[in-house]
Amino acid sequence: MMKKKVKGKCALQKKTLPVPIVIIVLICTVIVTVVVTHFIEQKQILKNESVVKITRNDLDDIQDLYDLISTNYVDKVDKETLIQGALKGMTEAVGDSNSEFLTAKETKERQSQVAGSFEGIGIDFEIQNRLPVLNRVPEKNSPAEKAKLKMGDIILKVNGKSTKDLSVDTVTSMIRGKKGTQVTLSLQRGAERFDVVIERDVVSEDTVTGSIDKNHPTVGSIQIANFRDTTALEFRTIVEDLRKEGATSFVIDLRQNSGGLLAEAERVASYFLENGDTIAQFSNNKQVISIDKASKKIDQGFKVKEPSVFLIDQESSYGAELLAAAVKNKNYSLIGLTTFGKGSVQTISPIGKNNYVQLTIMKWYTPDGSSVEGKGVTPTIEADYPAYAKLPPISKQSNWRVGDSGDAVKNINTMLKALGYPTDGDLFNEATRDAVIGIQTENNLPETGALDDKTTDALQTKLFNLIKANDVAYAKAIETLQK
């Protein structure tokens, strides 16, 4: 049985350190995996003989079935619904999870959020087997990231209401809301189920952030959360600003960057390459139709000549992978984990009056002609996150206290141990209670020894800061630049 996939977004966003942590707010946002129209048009050089001719006879069966259902089905059937069902079925028959039928509303939401800020919780999801599943990590610095939501999490309920068999639009409207309001998501991650209470907030439209490293005043640290229509310009502006502040080398963080607009990724890649260097190759039906090279036309003459290293992880995808592969080919260091592995290119085209189809129309390859599909880009220096960074968020469905036990308590003890408390095992015992009281004392909370909502937020905030302070990959990057 074919797995059903329908993508949707909830005014959210994503990225930076992996395995986010429950605290603050989330914001739903659509991260568009399509390429801007002019980019597609430049690549799509299709020969006449490759166009499939479909005759009226080929479609007779479809027309006959439509007529049969319209005239003979026991109940009244909306004809537009039948047409949309046929279009959706034909798209799904391609067998490509990246190709899908979209309503006008779904398409508008995706395209309108290529640039801008949104109120919500910061996730990107699709429908799989009649349930919404996060298909990307949350946007960098979003409430979703801090709430430790992860790609692959299944949303079982929103505010106690089951999401099974609900449409993308319905789930999106349930999750969205004004800044400062809260939404409770019941999630499944593997065999574990837990609730997360998230306060909605605004996710910034900026895709690039940067600063001078606190301990190394000549190192500029730049994070690219996603590639949108202003990303390359944002990146250039930040590089120029950091140069004025004394930066003579750069760490470029592509971790948890899901890709976005490929043209913007190519432009940033061109900043680091010599004119004439290959950025990427594109093919259709196994025939190379374009080889894109670094040039003044792409980068407007702006170059980054300073020593630079790049950070990647298993959730760096699509455009982030294109950039990583391009600079790796020129011997830049890639530090972290093997990337996601998305080597196809999609575009959205109108079908009829109010419908659209997102369709895979090309594949992209690294400068040497290799595909990253299902394989990803491997780092030159491997560096993983600490184990405690990969723990799921603490469920707030219970006021954890002495005597409680199980996997959730084991995770709580592991978090507390990472923070320096002598806790272990899967039992909430006196050591756990004393550690919780320590957290409560530090944050001026009632010293009950029970892990209530406010104490949980304080604990996970402290752990989130620990993860940032013990960023192994970033430390390796600094070390590499110092050599």
C-alpha positions in Angstrom: 0.0 0.0 0.0 1.5 3.3 -1.0 2.3 5.6 1.9 0.2 8.8 1.6 2.0 12.1 1.9 0.6 15.5 1.9 2.7 18.4 3.1 1.7 21.3 5.2 3.1 24.0 7.4 2.2 25.7 10.5 3.6 29.2 10.6 6.8 27.9 12.1 10.5 27.7 11.4 13.8 26.1 12.3 17.6 25.3 12.9 21.0 25.6 14.8 21.9 23.1 17.4 20.3 19.8 16.9 17.8 18.3 19.2 16.0 21.4 20.4 14.8 21.8 24.0 11.3 22.4 25.5 10.8 26.0 26.7 9.4 29.0 25.0 7.3 29.3 22.0 6.9 27.7 18.6 6.0 29.0 15.3 4.6 27.2 12.3 6.1 28.1 9.0 6.3 26.7 5.6 9.8 26.0 4.3 9.4 25.9 0.6 11.4 23.2 -1.2 10.7 24.6 -4.6 13.0 26.5 -6.9 12.1 30.0 -8.0 10.6 30.2 -11.5 13.5 31.8 -13.3 15.9 29.3 -11.9 13.8 26.4 -13.2 13.4 28.0 -16.6 17.1 28.4 -16.9 17.6 24.7 -16.3 14.6 23.1 -18.1 16.0 22.6 -21.6 13.8 19.7 -22.6 14.0 18.2 -26.1 10.9 17.6 -28.1 11.4 13.9 -28.3 11.3 13.6 -24.5 7.8 15.0 -24.3 5.2 12.2 -23.8 2.3 12.4 -26.2 -1.0 11.5 -24.5 -3.9 10.7 -26.8 -7.6 10.9 -26.1 -7.7 7.1 -25.9 -5.3 7.1 -23.1 -7.7 9.1 -21.0 -10.9 7.4 -21.9 -10.9 5.2 -18.8 -10.5 8.2 -16.6 -13.5 9.9 -18.3 -15.6 6.7 -18.2 -14.9 6.4 -14.4 -15.8 10.0 -13.8 -19.1 9.6 -15.7 -19.9 6.3 -13.9 -19.4 7.8 -10.5 -21.2 11.1 -11.3 -24.3 9.4 -12.7 -24.5 6.1 -10.7 -23.0 6.5 -7.3 -25.7 6.1 -4.6 -25.0 9.5 -3.0 -24.4 12.9 -4.4 -20.7 13.5 -5.3 -19.1 16.9 -5.7 -17.6 16.9 -9.2 -14.7 19.1 -8.2 -13.9 16.7 -5.4 -13.8 13.9 -8.0 -11.5 15.9 -10.3 -9.1 16.7 -7.4 -9.1 13.1 -6.4 -8.1 12.0 -9.9 -5.3 14.6 -10.0 -4.0 13.7 -6.6 -4.1 10.0 -7.4 -2.2 10.5 -10.7 0.5 12.6 -8.8 0.8 10.0 -6.1 1.1 7.2 -8.7 4.5 8.7 -9.7 5.8 7.2 -6.5 7.9 10.3 -5.5 7.3 11.7 -2.0 8.5 15.1 -3.2 5.8 15.3 -6.0 2.4 16.1 -4.7 -1.0 17.6 -5.6 -1.8 20.9 -3.8 -4.8 23.0 -3.4 -4.7 26.7 -4.1 -4.7 27.5 -0.3 -1.8 25.1 0.3 0.2 26.6 -2.5 -0.5 30.2 -1.4 0.7 29.4 2.1 4.0 27.9 0.9 4.8 30.7 -1.6 3.8 33.5 0.8 6.2 32.3 3.4 9.4 32.2 1.4 10.1 35.5 3.0 8.5 37.1 6.1 7.8 36.4 9.7 5.0 34.4 11.1 3.1 33.8 14.4 2.7 30.2 15.3 5.0 27.4 16.6 7.6 26.9 13.9 7.1 23.4 12.5 6.9 22.0 9.0 4.8 18.8 8.5 3.2 16.5 6.0 0.5 13.9 6.2 1.7 10.3 6.3 -0.6 7.4 6.9 -3.4 9.9 7.9 -1.3 11.6 10.6 0.8 14.8 10.5 4.5 14.1 10.7 7.3 16.7 11.0 9.3 16.5 7.8 11.9 19.1 8.8 13.5 20.3 11.9 12.2 23.5 13.5 13.6 26.8 12.4 16.6 28.2 14.1 15.9 30.0 17.4 12.2 29.2 17.1 10.2 28.0 20.0 10.0 24.6 18.2 13.7 24.2 18.3 13.8 25.1 22.0 11.0 22.6 22.6 13.2 19.9 21.2 10.8 18.9 18.4 12.5 16.7 15.8 12.0 15.7 12.2 9.9 12.5 12.2 7.8 13.4 15.3 4.2 12.4 14.8 1.5 14.9 15.9 -1.2 12.7 17.5 -3.3 15.5 19.1 -3.5 19.3 19.2 -4.9 20.6 22.4 -6.4 17.2 23.1 -8.1 16.8 19.7 -7.0 13.9 17.5 -5.3 14.8 14.2 -6.0 11.5 12.6 -7.7 11.9 9.2 -7.6 15.7 9.4 -6.5 17.8 6.5 -3.3 19.8 6.4 -5.3 23.0 6.5 -7.3 21.9 9.6 -4.2 20.8 11.5 -2.4 24.1 10.5 -5.3 26.2 11.8 -5.4 24.2 15.1 -1.7 24.9 15.7 -1.5 28.5 14.6 -2.4 31.3 17.0 -1.4 34.7 18.3 1.9 35.3 20.0 1.8 34.6 23.7 -0.9 32.0 23.5 -0.2 28.3 24.1 -0.8 25.1 22.2 -0.3 21.5 23.5 0.9 18.9 21.1 0.7 15.2 21.8 3.7 13.7 20.0 5.0 10.2 19.2 8.7 9.7 18.7 9.5 6.0 18.0 7.7 4.1 20.7 7.6 7.0 23.1 4.6 9.3 23.5 4.6 12.6 25.3 3.0 16.1 25.5 4.7 19.4 24.8 3.2 22.7 25.8 4.4 25.5 23.5 3.9 29.2 23.6 3.4 30.7 20.2 5.7 33.5 19.1 7.0 35.3 16.0 9.7 33.7 14.0 12.0 36.2 12.4 12.2 36.5 8.7 16.0 36.7 8.8 17.7 33.6 7.5 21.2 34.6 8.4 22.7 35.6 11.7 26.3 36.3 12.7 28.6 37.6 15.4 32.2 37.7 16.5 33.2 34.7 18.6 33.4 35.7 22.2 36.7 33.9 22.8 38.3 34.4 19.4 37.8 38.1 18.3 39.1 37.4 14.7 36.6 34.6 14.0 33.2 35.5 12.6 30.4 32.9 13.3 27.6 32.9 10.8 24.5 30.7 10.8 22.3 30.1 7.7 18.9 28.8 8.9 17.4 28.4 5.4 17.7 29.7 1.9 15.0 32.3 1.0 14.9 35.0 -1.5 17.1 37.4 0.5 19.5 34.9 2.0 22.5 35.6 -0.2 22.2 39.4 0.3 21.8 38.9 4.1 24.9 36.7 4.1 27.0 39.2 2.2 25.9 42.1 4.5 26.8 40.1 7.6 30.2 39.1 6.2 30.9 42.8 5.5 29.8 43.8 9.0 31.9 41.1 10.7 35.0 42.2 8.6 34.6 45.7 10.0 34.5 44.2 13.5 37.8 42.4 13.0 36.9 39.0 11.5 39.7 37.4 9.5 38.2 33.9 9.3 34.7 32.4 9.4 32.7 29.5 10.7 29.6 28.9 8.5 26.9 26.9 10.3 24.6 24.9 7.9 23.3 22.6 10.6 19.5 21.9 10.4 19.3 24.0 7.3 16.6 22.3 5.2 17.4 24.0 1.9 14.8 26.4 0.6 15.6 28.2 -2.6 18.4 26.5 -4.6 19.3 29.7 -6.5 20.2 31.4 -3.3 22.4 28.4 -2.2 24.2 28.7 -5.5 24.8 32.4 -5.0 26.3 31.8 -1.6 28.5 29.0 -3.0 29.8 31.3 -5.7 31.0 33.7 -2.9 33.5 31.0 -1.9 34.6 29.7 -5.3 36.8 31.1 -8.1 35.0 32.2 -11.2 34.7 29.1 -13.5 34.6 26.6 -10.6 31.6 24.2 -10.9 28.9 24.8 -8.3 26.6 21.9 -9.3 25.3 19.9 -12.3 21.7 19.3 -13.2 20.1 16.5 -15.2 16.8 15.3 -16.6 16.3 11.7 -17.7 20.0 11.0 -16.9 21.2 13.7 -19.4 23.1 16.7 -18.1 21.2 19.8 -19.0 23.2 22.4 -17.1 26.5 22.8 -15.3 26.4 25.9 -13.1 29.7 27.7 -12.5 30.8 30.4 -10.1 30.7 33.8 -11.9 30.3 37.5 -11.4 26.8 37.1 -12.9 25.9 34.9 -9.9 27.7 36.6 -7.1 28.0 40.2 -8.4 31.7 40.1 -7.8 31.5 39.5 -4.1 34.0 36.9 -2.8 35.0 35.5 0.6 38.7 35.0 0.6 39.2 34.5 4.3 39.8 31.0 5.7 36.5 29.4 6.4 35.0 26.1 7.6 31.5 24.8 7.4 29.3 22.9 9.9 26.8 20.3 8.7 24.6 17.6 10.3 22.1 15.0 9.4 19.4 17.6 8.9 21.3 19.8 6.5 19.4 19.3 3.3 19.0 20.3 -0.3 20.4 23.8 -0.8 22.6 23.4 2.3 24.0 20.1 0.8 24.6 21.8 -2.6 26.6 24.5 -0.9 28.5 22.0 1.3 29.3 19.8 -1.7 30.5 22.8 -3.8 32.9 24.1 -1.1 34.1 20.6 -0.2 35.2 20.1 -3.8 37.5 23.1 -3.3 39.0 21.6 -0.1 37.1 23.6 2.5 36.6 21.7 5.7 33.2 20.3 6.5 32.8 19.5 10.2 29.9 17.5 11.8 27.7 14.7 10.5 26.7 13.3 7.0 23.9 15.4 5.6 20.3 14.4 4.8 20.6 13.4 1.2 18.1 15.3 -1.0 19.3 15.5 -4.6 16.1 16.3 -6.5 14.6 19.6 -7.7 10.9 20.5 -7.6 8.7 23.2 -9.1 5.1 24.1 -8.6 2.8 24.4 -11.7 -0.9 25.3 -11.9 -3.4 22.6 -12.9 -6.8 23.9 -13.8 -8.4 26.9 -12.1 -7.4 26.4 -8.4 -5.1 23.5 -8.2 -1.3 23.0 -8.4 1.2 20.2 -8.6 4.6 20.2 -7.0 6.6 17.9 -9.3 10.2 16.7 -9.4 11.6 17.9 -12.7 15.4 17.6 -12.3 18.1 16.1 -10.2 21.2 17.9 -9.0 24.7 16.5 -8.7 27.9 17.6 -7.0 30.7 19.2 -9.1 32.3 15.8 -9.7 28.9 14.4 -10.9 28.0 12.4 -7.8 24.5 12.2 -6.5 23.7 13.0 -2.8 20.2 11.4 -3.0 19.8 9.1 0.0 23.6 9.4 0.7 24.2 12.9 1.7 27.5 14.8 1.9 30.1 13.4 4.2 32.1 15.7 6.5 35.8 15.9 6.3 36.0 15.9 10.1 33.3 14.0 12.0 31.9 15.6 15.2 28.7 14.5 16.9 26.5 16.1 19.5 26.7 15.0 23.1 24.2 12.2 24.0 22.1 14.3 26.3 21.4 16.7 23.4 19.4 13.9 21.7 17.0 13.2 24.6 13.3 13.9 23.9 11.6 16.8 25.8 10.2 16.2 29.3 6.5 15.4 29.2 4.4 17.8 31.2 1.5 15.4 31.5 2.7 14.4 34.9 3.9 16.3 37.9 7.0 14.1 38.3 7.9 13.3 41.9 9.5 10.8 44.3 8.3 7.3 43.5 7.7 7.8 39.7 9.7 5.6 37.3 10.1 4.7 33.7 11.8 5.9 30.6 10.7 9.5 31.1 12.2 9.6 34.5 15.4 8.0 33.1 15.7 10.9 30.7 15.1 13.4 33.5 17.9 11.8 35.5 20.2 11.8 32.5 19.6 15.5 31.9 20.2 16.3 35.6 23.4 14.2 35.5 24.6 16.2 32.5 24.1 19.3 34.5 26.3 17.9 37.3 23.8 16.4 39.7 24.4 12.8 41.0 21.3 11.2 39.4 21.0 7.9 37.6 18.6 5.2 36.6 14.8 5.2 35.9 13.6 6.0 39.4 12.6 9.4 40.7 14.4 9.0 44.1 15.8 11.3 46.7 18.8 12.2 44.5 16.4 13.3 41.8 14.3 15.3 44.3 17.4 17.1 45.6 18.6 17.9 42.1 15.1 19.3 41.3 15.2 21.4 44.4 18.5 22.7 43.3 17.0 23.8 40.0 14.1 25.4 41.8 16.4 27.3 44.2 18.4 28.7 41.3 15.3 30.0 39.6 13.4 31.3 42.7 10.7 28.6 42.3 8.9 26.9 45.2 11.2 24.2 46.5 8.8 21.3 46.3 11.2 18.7 44.8 8.5 17.9 42.2 9.0 18.5 38.5 6.1 20.9 37.7 5.8 22.9 34.5 7.8 25.9 35.5 10.6 23.7 36.9 10.6 21.6 33.7 11.0 24.8 31.7 13.9 25.9 33.9 15.6 22.5 33.6 15.4 22.4 29.9 16.5 26.0 29.5 19.6 25.1 31.6 20.2 22.0 29.4 19.8 24.0 26.2 22.4 26.5 27.3 24.7 23.5 28.2 24.3 22.1 24.7 25.3 25.4 23.2 28.2 25.7 25.5 29.5 22.2 24.6 29.2 22.4 20.8 31.8 19.8 19.8 31.5 20.6 16.1 31.9 24.3 16.6 34.9 23.7 18.9 36.5 21.6 16.1 35.9 24.4 13.6 37.7 26.9 15.8 40.5 24.5 16.3 40.7 23.9 12.5 40.9 27.7 11.9 43.7 28.1 14.5 46.0 25.6 12.7 
